[in-house]
């Protein structure tokens, strides 16, 4: 009976990961922000456990995506913009370490409220991008190099905090930042965002190792493997379907879905029966 439940749970995890990965892959995102509400609402994980499992999945998905993109985006193209990555990492590593440590000591209610707020902001950002777009860029938003570095560190700090709090790669924030702030081409910005995301997520992941909730990776190992496999295959499938649907319409739809799923999932702790849990 227990083996049947584990298998059924794994099957649902794979299908969910594939669906989310496919939709995210069609607009160049990993889909981690959509996995988080799913892990809490459907698979009944506690918020911190969901964040940790989501981050572990994101690490593998991002590593795979970086290797895959290297086929079309050569390493020397990234190396010529390595200063952008270092500038953002100067803030994101600190932000990820601080936010992960803060999340460890935060009561569940406050953590849920914070996750809800960040997810709603990301959903609104996706709607804004769908309406106005990012577009290719060739001119940095900030001309003064010193000011640009300062803005980059500040942006990295915020992005690192978001990535650690949600267990996401942060591409939905990194790509617009790299395109607008530094004037980098949007395709190259996608790969640069992965270069920044990987060490940022790794710092947050290592910070979470001191939590008892870290045991979720062992307790839910079958779900973790199935979700990761589905997410990777979905991201590949989504990349192959790129352009099948209008990007702005798909982004808008996913933004609305994120707003709805975040609200339905992380407002649940305000009900009396859930506060008693």
Secondary structure, 3 states (H helix, E strand, C coil): CHHHHHHHHHHHHHHHHHHHHHHHHCCCCCCHHHHHHHHHHCCCCCHHHHHHHHHHHHHHHHHHHHHHHCCCCCHHHHHCCHHHHHHHHHHHHHHHHHHHHHHHHCCHHHHHHHHHHHHHHHHHHHHHHHHHCCCCCCCCCCCCHHHHHHHHHHHHHHHHHHHHHHCCCCHHHHHHHHHHHHCCCHHHHHHHHHHHHHHHHHHHHHHHCCCHHHHHHHHCHHHHHHHHHHHHHHHHHHHHCCCCCCHHHHHHHHHHHHHHHHHHHHCHHHCHHHHCC
